[in-house]
Amino acid sequence: MESSKIQQFLEGKIIFITGATGFLAKILVEKILRVQPNVKKLYLLVRASDTKSAKKRFYEEIMQTELFKVLREKIGAKNLNSLVEEKVFPVAGDISFEDFGIENSEIKDEMFKEIEIIINSAATTRFDERYDIAMNINVLGAVNVLKFAKRCEKVKIIVHVSTAYVCGEGEGVIPEKSFILGETLNKNSYLDIDVERKVIEDKLKELEAQQLTSKEVTIAMKDLGIQRRRRREIEYGEVSKKLTPRRKASRTAANASCSETSPKTLPRG
Ligand SMILES: NC(=O)c1ccc[n+]([C@@H]2O[C@H](COP(=O)([O-])OP(=O)(O)OC[C@H]3O[C@@H](n4cnc5c(N)ncnc54)[C@H](OP(=O)(O)O)[C@@H]3O)[C@@H](O)[C@H]2O)c1
């Protein structure tokens, strides 16, 4: 889509963005405010204990970075502060929990009533993450976003930002297509997220019985992640550095236009 059309589309819209303190979403927030200051509202999900701490993280980790220098110079610090005050609403939450763990029903109901666009950019991007944590954030977190989206009365678009590191062995032109739940790149195998959840549950029980220290549990759960990934690479012909939710998501898709985007890896700093 042409950038002017996107700009036009964003006018007056209410957008919910997760992973706002992250590398990609931070850039997105700045860009939206710079190219379409007439956006109506930006709800930003930020991991924090409450709204006050979420706001603090937003100001310290997003607003006060070099990233906002251009916009600050363009419209002036005072106007930028007013724009942010009027349009940006940091919300404390964690995508590993249903409704992101938001307990304030007033905030939640307002979000259900207002949100029109959802951009899920929250993820753990560590390649050696504990398997249980990676599952909770990158797979079940995306499911929680979709469940939330289903309750948003005006939602039009859901964009799931994912990773590019999923490939198999294939030749010729490989078109982008939707996955069916459980489908893998090797036609003879099947990936069952519920099986993976059971593997995690059993492992945690086993480790608990051994009365290990939390450091030892962390190491064991990281190893489990590496083992399961290697197994997938061998059995399914798939190379996936980061556990991705695309299959799980396809089962839970809300009644809105749903897109998964895997941006080109960008250099940080
Ligand atoms: N950067 C790239 O070049 C690139 C390229 C291709 C694809 N991608 C994909 O784009 C997505 C975002 O990447 P990124 O580079 O922006 O990652 P990032 O810098 O690691 O940021 C991740 C964001 O997700 C948040 N987050 C993590 N767990 C969360 C949870 N349980 N609840 C709520 N928020 C949570 C983090 O919050 P905290 O600040 O609290 O940790 C942070 O804001 C990922 O899926 C990544 O694979 C990135």
The ligand as a Gaussian input file, in Angstrom:
#p B3LYP/6-31G(d) Opt

LIG

0 1
 N       14.310000      -6.079000      15.224000
 C       14.309000      -6.636000      14.017000
 O       15.121000      -6.314000      13.157000
 C       13.266000      -7.676000      13.652000
 C       13.294000      -8.268000      12.378000
 C       12.353000      -9.252000      12.050000
 C       11.376000      -9.603000      12.961000
 N       11.367000      -9.011000      14.184000
 C       10.314000      -9.442000      15.099000
 O        9.603000      -8.300000      15.543000
 C        9.128000      -8.517000      16.875000
 C        9.630000      -7.371000      17.774000
 O       11.046000      -7.331000      17.686000
 P       11.919000      -6.258000      18.465000
 O       13.249000      -6.244000      17.800000
 O       11.169000      -4.979000      18.623000
 O       12.079000      -6.989000      19.887000
 P       12.594000      -6.389000      21.251000
 O       13.397000      -5.158000      21.062000
 O       13.209000      -7.525000      21.990000
 O       11.242000      -5.942000      21.985000
 C       10.327000      -6.862000      22.433000
 C        9.201000      -6.119000      23.079000
 O        8.245000      -7.075000      23.550000
 C        7.958000      -6.761000      24.922000
 N        7.576000      -7.964000      25.647000
 C        8.280000      -9.103000      25.838000
 N        7.582000      -9.957000      26.569000
 C        6.401000      -9.348000      26.862000
 C        5.271000      -9.736000      27.607000
 N        5.190000     -10.925000      28.212000
 N        4.236000      -8.874000      27.698000
 C        4.295000      -7.659000      27.104000
 N        5.352000      -7.238000      26.392000
 C        6.384000      -8.070000      26.280000
 C        9.261000      -6.182000      25.461000
 O        8.972000      -5.497000      26.646000
 P       10.077000      -5.233000      27.790000
 O       10.720000      -3.923000      27.427000
 O        9.277000      -5.181000      29.027000
 O       11.057000      -6.391000      27.751000
 C        9.635000      -5.281000      24.295000
 O        8.859000      -4.112000      24.334000
 C        9.675000      -9.891000      17.294000
 O        8.695000     -10.864000      17.041000
 C       10.869000     -10.080000      16.356000
 O       11.179000     -11.448000      16.131000
 C       12.268000      -8.063000      14.566000

